[in-house]
Amino acid sequence: MASQDQTRFLLSENDLPKFWYNVLADMPTPPAPVLNPQTGAPVTPDFLSVLFPMPLIQQEVSTERYIEIPEEVREIYKLYRPTPLIRARRLEKALATPAHIYFKYEGVSPSGSHKPNTAIPQAFYNKISGTQALTTETGAGQWGSALAFAANFFDLPVEVYMVKVSYQQKPYRRVLMESYGAQVYASPTNRTQFGRQLLAQDPDNPGSLGIAISEAVEAAATSGGKKKYALGSVLNHVLTHQSVIGEEALKQMDLAGEYPDVVIGCVGGGSNFGGIAYPFLRENLRNGRNTRLLAVEPAATPSLTRGIYAFDYGDTARMAPIVKMHTLGHRFIPPKIHAGGLRYHGMAPSVSALYEAGLIEAVAVKQLATFEAALTFARTEGIVPAPESAHAIRAAIDEALQAKESGEKRVILFNLSGHGNFDLAAYEAYLNGQLEDYEYPAEAVQAALNELPAVHVSG
Ligand SMILES: *Cc1c(COP(=O)(O)O)cnc(C)c1O
C-alpha cells in the first residue's frame, strides 16, 4: 500500500513485462486488409518481405493476445525500463484540483522518448533475419535517434532520411543520431529517384514525413534484399511493442492503490497512446473496467477528429502499403508547427478502428494552449516536456480543471512520451511570442478526398 505522500512508483527489473499485448486479439471487428499500393488488392507476404523481416510481418498480422518478449530485447530494455510512474503532486496543487494526476515517464530512455521500446525489437528481429542495414525516416529526430541507439547494439548500419526542415531546425538531433553511428540525410535527397524528382520541381522543398518515408522505402526496396525498412509508429507490430508502457503502468497504479478514470496520450501515428492505453482497454473489454481512453492531437494536424476514415497510402510517393485509417490525405504537407512528431497525415489502423467503434475518445488542442501547459508542467514538476507530449499534458490539465469544477476526485493518468531537451528552439520561439495557432482548413480535408486510392476489397 502506498504511503500518503508517495510521489514515485517504481518497479524492479523483475517486474519488466515478459509479454507484449496485441490489441488485435480484442478488437470488436477484424482489421481491414493491408493493400498493395500498385494494385489496390490485399498484399501478399512477398510484397511485405521486401520491406520487413518475417518475424515482424508475422507480428503485424498476428491476432495472438500475448507475444513473448525475447530475452535479448529485455536485456536492452533494462538499460531504462521499467520507467517511473510519478504522481504530479505539485501540478495538482498549482491547479487546486481534487483530481489525482499521474504520469508515466518515457523520457528516461537514453534517446529521450518511448520510441526505443519498438526500435530495440525491430533491430533485433532484423538482425536474426539476416538484414544487413536499416533505412528509415525521421521527422523531429526522435525515431531516428531511437533506431540509431538500438541498431548500434546489433551492429546494424542505419540510413536516416530526415525531413529537411527538422534537419535544419534540429541540428543536435542529427548529431545524436551520428553519435550512435547512423548516416543522416536531409530529405528530399538526391539519393532516390523520388527525391530527385521532387528536387527538380522545387529545390527548396521543405520535405514531409510522407516524403521521407517514400525515400526510405525506395532505398530498401531497391537494395536487392540487403536493406530493410523500419517504421517508428502506425503499424500493428509497433503498437504491440509499445504495450510495455501500459503493462507497467497497470502494476504501478496498483502500487499507488488507485485506478485511472481516464488515460491520456498524444497521437502522431498512435504508438505511445496505444502503448499506454491498450492494456487499459483490455481491462475495459475483458475485466469490467470502465476507463476513458483519450487521444490528443494538434488542431493543425487533426487526422482523427477531422480526417476521413478511408483506405489511403502510407506515404506521399504511393510506394508504402495502403491501410484503412483516419487520414488527411497522403499528399498532406503539414504547417510548420513545432510538435514535429505529430505531423503525419494518417493514424494507426487500430487507433482509427477503435475510434470509429466508440471505444476511445479524441480531442484536438491548439499550439499556444499546449505550450502554456508545457510551461506550467515544467515549472511545477521540473521536466521540460517534448512538445508532442505537451498535448497530453494540456488534455490532462483540462481534465483536472473539469474535475475541480464538478468537485470530483478524478484519477488521471497520462503518458509523458518524451522530454523536450532537444526542442528548446521551439520553447524559445514560444517564449519570444513567435508561435501562432493554426487550424487545419476544412477545404483541405475535402481536397484530400479526391486523392484517395481506388481499392478492391469488400466491406
Ligand atoms: C514520435 C513521438 C510522438 C508521436 O508518435 P506516436 O507514434 O503517436 O507516439 C509523441 N511523443 C514523442 C516524444 C515522440 O517522439
The ligand as a Gaussian input file, in Angstrom:
#p B3LYP/6-31G(d) Opt

LIG

0 1
 C        7.263000      10.367000     -32.121000
 C        6.749000      10.930000     -30.882000
 C        5.354000      11.055000     -30.659000
 C        4.331000      10.719000     -31.686000
 O        4.322000       9.430000     -32.177000
 P        3.273000       8.337000     -31.700000
 O        3.542000       7.177000     -32.576000
 O        1.897000       8.897000     -31.914000
 O        3.554000       8.065000     -30.278000
 C        4.940000      11.524000     -29.429000
 N        5.821000      11.892000     -28.487000
 C        7.151000      11.811000     -28.670000
 C        8.068000      12.263000     -27.575000
 C        7.658000      11.330000     -29.880000
 O        8.967000      11.231000     -30.053000

